[in-house]
């Protein structure tokens, strides 16, 4: 298959690893921003193959994980209403709210449906004109354009019984917040390639310059990760910091013009709360005034709902790279993928789930059961 198997080639991986080992002379801490990259790293044992002095810190790039508890509770409240058909991607159904999840709402009689596209939810709305159809719009710059397009279509077609529960977040303000934290140890970033394929790279030079960190746009296959690491440590060793695109097969500097135009039409930038981290200024989108009628938070009485994060879940620290998952006392004990306490254990992209799935149990005798790239 093009663009997958050739980026998993063990011989090329070995060559890149050797080059990284030759390049590195000092300790460096790099953050991979995206949860998909985290899974590639843990699944293939890439972090264990790098020099001991190169640390990979897992960043807040899992869309399910960063969706705040408050927003999950709003989804649960809306989905419980008898007039509502609540549509979502499947990965949100098991994310625990304060006292239940969307599966439980469904088992209690709520009409909760899994869809594979927001346009499927719009189709449900057309077929059920006497019901209110709500789509749970979460995620980064990657999922925001199709959700924006769906609202645009609902408006154009006059479908009034559709609305979007919006919890979209943006990566650059999160990088800014991480770098401003007094606890930050990150010296270089592997930026999320798919986000940059939509938004381009124009927001990153300012960040790189302001915080004097290399930012290397990186893909998701093992060779992509290794090349991202190689380019980042090369800059660090040379005392340089600039934006470098190591994912040119998908990313152009200007991004995707059509997707950006759709975002600009439907959304406006707003402050957003990130699970376990708190509010980050300008880090999200909400529907613009023209489309405000399609905002589920305006349509249903949930705007004032407030929640408190569970004290025994340390997902906020995991999401900021301050601890690794097995440093949480609940990891593998009271918190497992079958009985998750926090979203980072539920989500397929969550760091806690990755550590559990690939047997990184933190007992000093970790077995790398997954395939290694070399
Ligand atoms: S292991 Fe579970 S309780 Fe601990 S941080 Fe991860 S999700 Fe939260």
Boltz pocket constraint, residues with backbone or C-beta under 6 A from the ligand:
constraints:
  - pocket:
      binder: B
      contacts: [[A, 312], [A, 313], [A, 314], [A, 315], [A, 316], [A, 318], [A, 325], [A, 328], [A, 329], [A, 330], [A, 331], [A, 332], [A, 335], [A, 336], [A, 340], [A, 341], [A, 342], [A, 343], [A, 344], [A, 345], [A, 346], [A, 352]]
      max_distance: 6.0
